[in-house]
Amino acid sequence: MLGTYFYHEHIKRTVAVFGTLFNNLKVVKHDSSGKALSTIKVPLSYGPRQKFLARIADEAYLNDPKLAIRLPRMSFEIVSLTYDTNTKLQKGITRTLPSEDPKKKQSILYPTTYRIGLQLNILAKNQDDALQILEQILPYFQPEYTVTVKEVNSNFKSDIPFVIQAVTLVDDYEGDFMSRRSIIYTLEFEARVNFYGLLAGRNIIKDSNVTLSDPNMDSTGVPYSAQQFIISPFDAGPDDDYEIITNFNDFTVPDSVKLYYDTMTDNISVGESVTGSLSGAVGIVSEVTAEYITILYPDDNFVINDVVSSSSGSITVTSLEPVYRTLDIGFGLL
């Protein structure tokens, strides 16, 4: 179990999708008359906001317009990862995935779900820039925004809802007139991440054999009956056209049969060979009672009203009770 390598990039994919949602936001600068002077695409990067604030506060040369960190900008990061108890499924449930090999199929256990906390920070030096960015985000979260992604080597799709939890504002206005002002809007989000385990490859059953036989019969014995189911063509995949060919061998002669009668002419003895006048079946008498005789290993089926006779006596069959061999079912994986 543990120690077998696999990597489905669940967290990496979720964080990348989250960042993609905000990578095309813009801020427009206007003059006093409301005319648009310039449009700025807001930079977005992964990292904590403290990293950018530290550069603004601690490095003197960053106040130079040629070197200063460009504001507005945005940053995002993972802040938490907790198990989601509300989506726990029964253990052992699997999901089947397509396979390139038509003789095999892939399966994977249903995922374990975790709640991942994500934080988006909007950093600006004036309120209007921050509000422009904020108003381009909030209308899409009511309170979730769902994105469909491909998972487990793009084998299937799943929906990831990003739910906004809170919006907070920090206005860093302390300091002298030479200090840069930092307005920070922090948006807290939560998403569910499905963690899938190892892909398991299994053979597909394309040949099924069912045999009714005596468990004490040796390998050279003849079974009571046999059925075989084969996929044709044998290399057909799940999406191909195919048919199931059934081969049936009907060995209907029972292992033994009880022949019931009303009267017996003379006496039939154990060990005698008897023959049916209508069926032509032949067998050896293994038991004689006042109600029936038992025939062991008949070569054919006796029938009702069959006159079964031996060298010493005869009966007319009123009913019969065949005894068949036990059921032995086997499946072959190819």
TAZIKA-V619226 format. One record per helix or strand of 2 or more residues. SS is the DSSP state (h for helix, s for strand). FROM is the first residue (numbers start at 1). TO is the last residue. If there is no record, write none. Layout:
# TAZIKA-V619226
{{SS;FROM;TO} {SS;FROM;TO}}
This chain:
# TAZIKA-V619226
{{h;10;20} {s;26;30} {s;36;41} {s;43;46} {h;49;58} {h;60;63} {s;73;83} {h;85;87} {s;94;97} {s;104;109} {s;112;124} {h;127;135} {h;138;140} {s;144;151} {s;156;172} {s;182;195} {s;200;203} {s;207;212} {s;225;232} {s;243;250} {s;256;260} {s;264;266} {s;273;276} {s;282;288} {s;292;296} {s;307;309} {s;313;316} {s;319;323} {s;327;332}}
